[in-house]
Amino acid sequence: MSPLKRDAYWRRERIESLKRRLLRKSYPRLHASLILLLTGSAGFLASFALLRFGVSSMWLRYPVAIAVAYGVFLLLLRVWLWLSRPPDIGFDLIEDTLEVSFEVAESGDAGFGGGADFAGGGAGGSWGESVSSVTSTRSVTSVVSTNSSASSGFSFDLDLDDAWFLIIAVIVLAIAASAALYIVYIAPVLLAEILLDGVLMAGLYKRVKTIEHTHWLRAALRQTAVPAIIVAVVFAGAGLAMQKAAPEARSIGEVWQHIRED
């Protein structure tokens, strides 16, 4: 086995071992949820502070606030790493991972797959040729048209020109929630990887001389930078769209107030 493949295999095995240990002895997804909660609070406070300092453009303020929040997120990961280093994670874990074996066992890859078929049916009917049937049809069409036009205001006086605000809000919230859920989902692997790099950099694996020592920040950026960039771009686009619709507005609340007044 080449040294590169050997090191990659060793790293995968150690990350998997740390992940299992964290799931047994700790609550990595709860820790990630708390970190994200503090991250979101930091982003909100950053946006508020920028607004106080005169940054009124939402398309600029929101991505800057998200960048600040992401910096806080990385800082909180560093705090977690500092709190989770030995002896908190247990010296038995260190001793277990020091016993390195580079013999790759033959094992098949776990597969995930499956499918489902969807089928549907329909129902049909017929109308009589009598005059009363035609009259009934016209009556039903008139009632449906009346109800449809009456409900076009979304039950709180919003017409179709104002519905874009709700669409943008739903899209932004959905993408932000998806990014947060993704971080929570990968939390065991993410925290295990930065923990491995953290203890390697600290020299706790002194007997392992051939393994490349990578900084924990590299793993954190690789796992989380893309979701953060997507959220920043989406918020910038949403801020630009709302600024175009309500040039005098400086926040989402003021955009909503503008729509309600119109």
C-alpha positions in Angstrom: 0.0 0.0 0.0 1.3 3.4 -0.9 2.0 5.9 1.9 -0.8 8.2 0.7 -3.4 5.5 0.7 -2.1 4.2 4.0 -2.5 7.6 5.6 -6.0 8.1 4.1 -7.1 4.8 5.5 -5.6 5.5 8.9 -7.4 8.9 9.0 -10.8 7.4 8.0 -10.4 4.7 10.7 -9.5 7.2 13.4 -12.4 9.6 12.4 -14.9 6.8 12.5 -13.5 5.7 15.9 -13.8 9.2 17.3 -17.3 9.6 15.9 -18.5 6.4 17.6 -16.9 7.5 20.8 -18.6 11.0 20.6 -22.0 9.4 19.9 -21.6 7.1 22.9 -20.1 9.5 25.4 -21.3 12.9 24.3 -24.0 14.7 22.4 -22.4 16.1 19.2 -25.6 17.1 17.5 -26.8 18.9 20.6 -23.4 20.7 20.8 -23.7 21.7 17.1 -27.3 23.0 17.7 -26.1 25.2 20.6 -23.2 26.4 18.4 -25.6 27.3 15.6 -27.9 29.1 18.0 -25.1 31.3 19.2 -24.0 31.7 15.6 -27.4 33.0 14.6 -27.5 35.3 17.5 -24.2 36.7 16.5 -25.4 37.3 13.0 -28.5 39.1 14.2 -26.4 41.3 16.5 -24.0 42.0 13.7 -26.8 43.1 11.4 -28.2 45.3 14.1 -24.8 46.9 14.8 -24.2 47.6 11.1 -27.6 49.2 10.8 -26.7 51.5 13.8 -23.5 52.4 12.1 -25.3 53.5 9.0 -25.1 50.4 6.7 -28.7 50.6 5.5 -28.4 48.6 2.3 -29.8 45.1 3.1 -28.0 43.5 0.1 -24.7 44.5 1.7 -25.5 44.3 5.4 -26.9 40.7 5.4 -23.9 38.9 3.8 -21.5 40.9 6.0 -23.5 39.9 9.1 -23.4 36.3 7.9 -19.6 36.5 7.4 -19.3 37.8 11.0 -21.6 35.0 12.2 -19.5 32.4 10.3 -16.3 33.7 12.0 -18.1 33.3 15.4 -19.1 29.8 14.3 -15.4 28.8 13.7 -14.4 30.5 16.9 -17.0 28.4 18.8 -15.7 25.2 17.1 -12.2 26.2 18.4 -13.7 26.6 21.9 -15.4 23.2 21.6 -12.1 21.6 20.6 -10.3 23.2 23.5 -13.0 21.9 25.9 -13.1 18.4 24.4 -9.4 17.6 24.4 -8.0 15.1 26.9 -8.5 14.3 29.6 -12.1 15.1 28.8 -12.4 12.6 26.0 -10.5 10.0 28.0 -7.0 8.7 27.7 -8.2 5.3 26.7 -9.3 6.8 23.4 -5.8 8.1 22.8 -4.3 4.8 23.6 -6.7 3.0 21.3 -6.0 5.3 18.4 -2.2 5.0 18.9 -2.3 1.3 18.1 -2.3 1.9 14.4 -2.6 -1.0 12.0 -2.2 -0.4 8.3 -3.6 -3.7 7.2 -6.7 -2.9 5.2 -9.4 -5.5 5.7 -11.4 -6.6 2.8 -14.9 -5.1 3.2 -17.6 -4.1 0.8 -18.9 -0.6 0.6 -22.2 0.0 2.3 -24.8 0.9 -0.3 -27.7 3.1 0.1 -30.5 3.0 -2.4 -34.0 2.0 -3.1 -36.8 3.2 -5.0 -40.5 3.5 -5.0 -43.1 3.5 -7.7 -45.9 5.9 -7.6 -49.2 5.2 -9.3 -52.3 7.2 -9.4 -55.9 6.9 -10.6 -58.6 9.2 -11.6 -62.3 9.5 -11.5 -64.7 10.7 -14.2 -68.3 11.6 -14.6 -70.7 12.8 -17.2 -73.2 15.6 -17.4 -76.6 15.2 -18.9 -77.8 17.1 -21.9 -80.7 18.7 -20.2 -81.0 22.4 -19.8 -81.0 22.1 -16.0 -77.6 20.4 -16.2 -76.2 23.2 -18.3 -77.6 25.7 -15.8 -76.1 23.9 -12.9 -72.7 23.9 -14.6 -72.8 27.6 -15.2 -73.9 28.1 -11.5 -71.0 26.0 -10.2 -68.5 27.9 -12.5 -69.8 31.2 -11.3 -69.5 30.2 -7.7 -65.9 28.9 -8.2 -64.9 32.0 -10.0 -66.3 34.2 -7.3 -64.6 32.2 -4.5 -61.3 32.3 -6.4 -61.4 36.0 -6.9 -62.3 36.5 -3.3 -59.4 34.4 -2.0 -56.8 36.1 -4.3 -56.0 38.4 -1.4 -54.4 35.5 0.6 -56.9 36.3 3.4 -54.9 39.3 4.6 -55.2 41.8 1.7 -52.2 40.7 -0.3 -52.6 40.7 -4.1 -50.4 38.8 -6.5 -48.0 41.7 -6.8 -47.2 41.5 -3.1 -46.9 37.7 -3.0 -43.3 37.9 -4.0 -42.4 39.0 -0.5 -43.8 35.7 0.9 -42.1 33.7 -1.7 -38.7 35.3 -1.0 -39.2 34.9 2.7 -40.1 31.2 2.4 -37.1 30.5 0.1 -34.6 32.3 2.4 -36.0 30.6 5.5 -35.9 27.2 3.8 -32.3 27.5 2.6 -31.2 28.8 6.0 -32.9 26.0 7.8 -31.5 23.4 5.4 -28.0 24.7 6.0 -28.5 24.5 9.8 -29.9 21.0 9.6 -27.0 19.9 7.4 -24.5 21.1 10.0 -26.4 19.3 12.7 -26.6 16.2 10.6 -22.8 16.0 9.9 -21.9 17.2 13.4 -20.5 13.8 14.6 -18.2 13.5 11.6 -17.3 17.2 11.6 -16.5 17.3 15.4 -14.6 14.0 15.2 -12.4 15.3 12.3 -11.5 18.6 13.9 -10.9 16.7 17.2 -8.5 14.3 15.4 -6.6 17.2 13.8 -6.6 19.1 17.1 -4.9 16.3 19.0 -2.5 15.6 16.2 -1.4 19.2 16.1 -1.0 19.1 19.9 1.5 16.3 19.6 -0.6 13.7 21.5 0.0 11.2 18.8 3.8 11.3 19.1 4.2 7.7 18.1 2.6 8.4 14.7 5.3 10.1 12.7 4.3 9.5 9.1 0.8 10.9 9.3 0.3 14.4 7.8 -0.7 16.8 10.5 -3.4 19.1 9.1 -4.9 22.0 10.9 -8.4 21.6 12.3 -9.6 24.7 10.5 -9.0 23.1 7.2 -11.5 20.4 8.0 -14.0 22.9 9.4 -13.8 25.0 6.3 -14.1 22.0 4.0 -17.3 20.8 5.7 -19.1 24.1 6.3 -17.8 26.8 3.9 -20.1 26.0 1.0 -23.4 26.1 3.1 -22.2 29.4 4.6 -21.5 30.9 1.1 -24.9 29.7 -0.2 -26.7 31.3 2.7 -24.8 34.6 2.2 -25.6 34.7 -1.5 -29.2 34.0 -0.9 -29.5 36.7 1.7 -27.7 39.2 -0.5 -30.1 38.4 -3.4 -33.1 38.7 -1.1 -31.9 42.0 0.3 -31.4 43.3 -3.2 -34.9 42.3 -4.3 -36.5 43.9 -1.2 -34.4 47.0 -1.7 -35.7 47.3 -5.2 -39.3 47.0 -4.1 -39.0 49.3 -1.1 -36.0 51.6 -1.6 -36.6 53.5 1.6 -36.7 50.3 3.7 -33.7 49.3 5.8 -34.9 46.0 7.2 -37.3 43.1 6.5 -39.8 44.6 9.0 -39.9 47.9 7.1 -40.4 46.1 3.8 -43.3 44.3 5.3 -44.7 47.6 6.6 -44.4 49.1 3.2 -46.4 46.3 1.6 -49.1 46.5 4.3 -49.5 50.2 3.7 -49.7 49.8 -0.1 
